[in-house]
Amino acid sequence: MALPLEPIRASALYRVLKKAKNTKKKKLLSTTCTPFDDALRGGFDYGRISCISGERGSGKTTISIQLLATHLLDSSDAQAAVIDTTGTFDVLRLHKAILQRMTSQILVDRSRQDNAESIAEAALERVKIMRVFDFVGVIEAITELRADPQPSAGKPQPQNVGQPSSPTPRAEIPDSEDEDEMLFDIEEQVSPPNEQDPEIELPSNDSPSNLGLILIDNIAHVVNPLLKTNYAQGQALFTTFMRSLSHFTEDHNISTILINTAVTPQRGYSWQGPTIAPPSTWIDDPLARPPSYLDQPSMFDACAARPALGKPFTYCVDLHLLLSTMPKRRRDAEIAYGGKAGKAEYVNVMEVLGDRWDTRLERWAAFAVVDGVGLKAAF
């Protein structure tokens, strides 16, 4: 007869959770760009899902490359997975970013100069690139990462030492006349009740195969066709996937980065029909509802970009960033928007649209892209 499970005292759970909270150090994933990391209070969180939305040329790919380089160089056994939905992931660009990072470290430690190339190649060997073509491929890629059978390096596998082995189940049913006495061979062993609090072990946060970073580029490329076919069914499937991905990310302390596109709505129509006309020929549509302030997620009036996948997507991520390009100075704004002669200079701007667990909402930073792989402060 099976015995009921012993109850666990709330005080025992409280002591274990308090001890785990005090001993656990918060690990952050930085971009090595000071204003960018300061705006995020140190960088991206592990165990959380972060989304970077932006238009073409806003710097979202460069940021993802820098995050990969930071994670791979943090430890010799750190691994990352890139789920490429567009087929545009540039391995040479990642290699260049790692070499650039190593060059900056060589200035401090000259002995590593000869090993820069070998370290970069070893880092690339720990990146798993998975090419997918639709949303089903993304689900299969995450399932493959979740079911990775390789254990963490340097950690022994648990063994049942000192525990009685369970009896092997019989392959055949014994005859009722000849072996009736075998039914009473196994005696139930009742353990005495334990008056002390039972030992409680928290689940380990070690990810499979030391996987610590998952990059999905681009999530909108595979979700948009799903929503256009059947919005209700596609939204339900996508929400279920994001909930499962959130559990996997939190349980294994993985930093999941989603790259998302952003679109800018047109402000009117042109008399030239379907052809694209310059903005000076646009005429406001009197029948169209003008976008309200609530429809503009950015806190800057000059930024009219909106992240793809709609408003429900913002509730599926823990941290949501919006990247845009804006004039650098007042004179550049007068050239860009006021019609003055000259060439305007632009900078990349990052702003926090949503933050579930911290107080980083509406924090922003200005940065610039260097040589296509590096980041620096804009001012």
C-alpha positions in Angstrom: 0.0 0.0 0.0 1.5 3.3 -1.0 2.0 5.8 1.8 1.0 9.5 1.4 3.8 12.0 1.0 5.1 13.7 4.1 4.2 17.4 4.3 6.9 20.0 4.0 6.9 22.9 6.5 6.8 26.4 5.1 9.8 27.4 7.3 11.9 24.8 5.5 11.0 26.2 2.1 11.6 29.7 3.3 15.1 28.9 4.6 16.1 27.2 1.3 14.8 29.9 -0.9 16.4 32.6 1.2 19.7 30.9 1.1 19.5 30.4 -2.7 18.6 34.1 -3.1 21.5 35.3 -1.0 24.1 33.1 -2.7 23.0 33.5 -6.2 24.9 36.2 -8.1 23.2 38.1 -10.8 25.0 37.5 -14.1 24.6 40.1 -16.9 25.5 40.0 -20.6 27.1 43.3 -21.7 27.7 44.8 -25.1 31.0 46.6 -24.0 29.4 49.9 -24.9 29.3 52.0 -21.7 26.2 54.1 -22.3 24.3 51.1 -23.6 25.1 48.9 -20.7 24.6 51.8 -18.2 21.1 52.3 -19.5 20.4 48.6 -18.9 22.0 48.7 -15.5 24.8 46.4 -16.5 23.5 44.6 -19.5 21.0 41.8 -20.5 19.8 39.4 -17.9 20.4 35.6 -17.9 17.3 33.6 -17.4 15.2 36.1 -19.2 13.9 36.7 -22.8 15.0 40.0 -24.3 13.8 41.5 -27.6 15.6 44.0 -29.8 13.3 45.7 -32.3 14.5 48.1 -34.9 14.4 49.1 -38.5 17.1 48.2 -41.1 20.4 49.9 -40.2 19.5 50.6 -36.6 22.3 48.4 -35.2 20.4 45.5 -33.9 22.5 42.9 -35.7 25.7 44.6 -34.4 24.4 44.4 -30.9 23.6 40.7 -31.3 27.1 40.1 -32.6 28.7 41.8 -29.6 26.5 39.8 -27.2 27.7 36.6 -28.8 31.3 37.7 -28.5 30.9 38.6 -24.9 29.3 35.3 -24.0 31.8 33.1 -25.9 34.8 34.9 -24.4 33.4 34.8 -20.9 34.3 31.2 -20.4 36.2 28.5 -22.3 33.2 26.2 -22.3 30.4 28.7 -22.9 28.2 27.7 -25.8 25.6 29.6 -27.8 23.0 28.7 -30.4 21.9 30.9 -33.3 18.5 30.2 -34.9 18.7 31.9 -38.3 15.4 32.4 -40.1 16.6 34.6 -42.9 19.9 33.0 -43.9 21.8 36.2 -43.4 23.9 35.4 -40.3 27.5 36.4 -41.0 30.0 34.1 -39.4 32.9 36.2 -40.7 31.4 39.2 -38.9 31.3 37.4 -35.7 34.9 36.2 -36.2 35.9 39.9 -36.8 34.2 41.0 -33.6 35.9 38.4 -31.5 39.3 39.3 -33.0 38.6 43.0 -32.3 37.7 42.2 -28.7 40.8 40.1 -28.3 42.9 42.9 -29.7 41.7 45.2 -27.0 42.6 42.6 -24.4 46.0 42.1 -25.9 47.0 45.7 -24.9 46.7 44.5 -21.3 48.2 41.1 -21.7 50.8 40.8 -24.4 51.3 37.1 -23.9 48.0 36.3 -25.6 48.9 38.0 -28.9 49.9 34.8 -30.6 46.8 33.0 -29.4 44.2 35.5 -30.6 43.4 33.7 -33.8 43.3 30.3 -32.1 41.0 31.6 -29.3 38.7 33.1 -32.0 38.5 29.8 -33.9 37.8 27.9 -30.6 35.0 30.3 -29.8 33.4 29.8 -33.2 33.4 26.0 -32.6 31.1 26.5 -29.6 28.4 28.3 -31.7 25.6 26.1 -33.1 24.0 27.7 -36.1 20.6 26.3 -37.0 19.0 27.4 -40.3 15.2 27.3 -40.2 12.6 28.3 -42.8 9.3 28.6 -40.9 7.8 28.7 -37.4 7.7 25.0 -37.2 11.5 24.9 -37.8 12.0 27.3 -34.8 9.9 25.0 -32.6 12.0 22.0 -33.7 15.2 23.9 -33.1 14.2 24.8 -29.5 13.1 21.2 -28.9 16.5 20.0 -30.1 18.3 22.4 -27.7 16.0 21.3 -24.9 16.7 17.6 -25.5 20.4 17.9 -25.8 21.8 14.7 -24.1 25.3 16.0 -23.5 25.9 16.7 -19.8 27.6 19.8 -18.4 31.4 19.6 -18.4 33.0 18.7 -15.1 29.8 17.6 -13.4 29.4 14.0 -12.3 26.2 12.3 -13.0 24.0 11.5 -10.0 24.0 8.0 -8.8 21.7 6.1 -6.4 24.3 5.3 -3.8 23.1 3.7 -0.6 19.5 3.4 -1.8 17.9 0.0 -2.1 17.4 -1.0 -5.7 13.8 -1.4 -6.8 12.8 -4.9 -7.8 12.9 -5.7 -11.5 9.5 -6.0 -13.0 8.5 -9.5 -14.1 8.3 -10.2 -17.8 5.8 -13.1 -17.3 2.8 -13.5 -15.0 3.5 -16.4 -12.6 1.1 -19.4 -12.5 -1.5 -19.0 -9.8 -1.3 -22.7 -8.6 2.5 -23.2 -8.6 3.8 -19.9 -7.3 1.1 -18.5 -4.9 3.7 -18.2 -2.2 5.8 -15.7 -4.3 3.1 -13.1 -3.9 4.0 -12.7 -0.2 7.8 -12.6 -0.7 8.1 -8.8 -0.8 7.4 -7.2 2.5 6.4 -3.6 2.8 9.1 -1.5 4.5 7.6 1.4 6.4 10.1 4.1 7.2 9.6 5.8 10.6 8.3 9.4 10.4 11.0 12.0 10.3 10.4 14.7 12.8 13.0 17.1 11.3 12.5 19.1 8.2 13.2 17.1 5.1 16.2 18.1 2.9 15.0 20.2 0.0 17.1 20.6 -3.1 16.5 23.4 -5.6 16.6 22.5 -9.3 20.0 23.2 -10.9 20.3 26.1 -13.3 23.0 24.5 -15.4 21.9 24.5 -19.0 22.4 21.5 -21.3 25.9 21.4 -22.7 26.7 24.7 -21.0 24.3 26.5 -23.4 23.9 30.1 -22.1 22.8 32.2 -25.0 20.1 31.6 -27.7 19.7 34.1 -30.5 16.7 34.0 -32.8 17.2 36.2 -35.9 14.6 37.2 -37.1 11.4 36.2 -35.1 9.1 38.3 -37.2 10.2 36.7 -40.4 8.5 33.4 -39.4 5.7 34.6 -37.3 4.2 37.2 -39.7 3.2 34.6 -42.3 1.5 32.5 -39.5 -0.5 35.5 -38.3 -1.6 36.5 -41.9 -2.9 33.0 -42.6 -5.0 32.7 -39.4 -4.5 35.4 -36.8 -6.4 33.8 -33.9 -4.8 30.4 -34.4 -1.3 31.8 -35.1 -1.5 34.1 -32.0 -2.5 31.2 -29.8 0.4 29.0 -31.2 2.9 31.8 -30.8 1.8 32.6 -27.2 2.1 28.9 -26.2 5.6 28.8 -27.8 6.8 31.9 -25.9 5.5 30.5 -22.6 7.4 27.3 -23.2 10.5 29.2 -24.2 10.2 31.4 -21.1 10.2 28.3 -18.8 13.2 26.8 -20.7 15.1 30.0 -20.4 14.4 30.5 -16.7 15.0 26.9 -15.7 18.4 26.7 -17.4 19.5 30.3 -16.8 19.8 31.1 -20.5 19.8 34.6 -22.0 17.4 34.4 -25.0 17.7 37.3 -27.5 14.9 37.8 -30.1 15.6 40.1 -33.1 12.5 41.8 -34.3 11.8 44.2 -37.1 10.1 47.6 -36.8 8.0 49.4 -39.3 7.1 53.1 -39.8 3.5 53.8 -41.0 3.0 56.0 -44.0 1.6 59.4 -43.3 -0.5 59.7 -46.4 -0.9 58.7 -50.0 0.4 59.9 -53.3 -1.3 60.9 -56.5 1.1 58.8 -58.5 -0.7 55.6 -57.6 1.2 52.5 -56.4 4.6 54.0 -57.2 6.7 55.4 -54.3 6.7 59.2 -54.4 9.0 61.5 -52.4 7.6 62.7 -49.0 7.2 66.2 -50.4 4.3 65.0 -52.6 2.4 63.1 -49.9 -1.1 64.3 -49.1 -2.8 63.4 -45.9 -5.7 61.0 -46.3 -8.8 62.7 -44.9 -10.5 59.3 -44.4 -7.6 57.7 -42.6 -7.5 57.9 -38.8 -4.3 59.8 -37.8 -2.1 57.9 -35.4 -2.6 58.9 -31.8 0.0 59.4 -29.1 -0.9 56.0 -27.7 -0.1 54.3 -31.0 3.5 55.6 -30.8 5.5 53.4 -28.4 8.6 55.6 -28.6 9.0 58.5 -26.2 10.8 60.5 -28.9 8.5 62.5 -31.3 11.0 62.0 -34.1 10.7 58.2 -33.9 7.5 56.8 -35.5 8.7 53.2 -35.7 6.6 50.5 -34.3 7.8 47.0 -33.4 6.3 44.2 -35.5 4.0 41.4 -34.3 1.7 43.9 -32.5 1.0 44.8 -28.9 0.4 41.2 -27.6 4.0 40.4 -28.3 5.3 42.9 -25.8 3.7 40.9 -23.0 5.6 37.8 -24.0 9.1 39.1 -23.3 10.8 40.3 -20.2 12.8 43.2 -21.7 11.9 45.0 -24.9 14.2 47.5 -26.6 13.5 49.7 -29.6 16.4 50.9 -31.8 16.1 53.9 -34.1 18.2 56.5 -35.9 17.9 60.2 -35.1 19.8 63.5 -35.9 22.8 63.9 -33.7 22.6 67.6 -32.9 20.1 70.5 -33.3 21.7 71.6 -36.6 21.3 68.1 -38.0 17.6 68.1 -37.0 17.1 71.4 -38.8 18.7 69.9 -41.9 16.7 66.6 -41.7 13.3 68.1 -40.8 13.6 71.8 -41.5 14.8 71.7 -45.1 18.1 73.5 -44.5 21.0 72.8 -46.8 23.7 70.4 -45.7 24.3 66.8 -44.7 22.8 65.7 -41.5 24.7 63.4 -39.1 22.7 60.6 -37.4 23.2 58.4 -34.3 21.6 55.2 -33.1 19.3 55.5 -30.2 18.2 52.7 -27.9 15.2 53.0 -25.6 13.5 50.6 -23.2 9.9 50.0 -24.1 9.1 47.4 -21.5 10.8 45.8 -18.5 8.9 43.2 -16.5 11.3 42.6 -13.6 13.3 45.8 -13.2 12.9 49.6 -13.3 14.6 50.3 -16.6 11.5 51.6 -18.4 12.1 54.7 -20.6 15.9 54.6 -20.1 17.8 55.3 -23.3 21.3 55.6 -24.7 22.9 56.9 -27.9 25.6 54.9 -29.6 27.4 54.5 -32.9 28.5 51.5 -35.0 32.2 51.2 -35.7 33.4 49.2 -38.7 30.2 47.2 -38.8 31.1 45.1 -35.7 31.9 47.5 -32.9 29.9 49.9 -30.7 30.9 53.2 -29.1 29.3 56.1 -27.3 27.8 58.7 -29.7 28.8 61.7 -27.5 
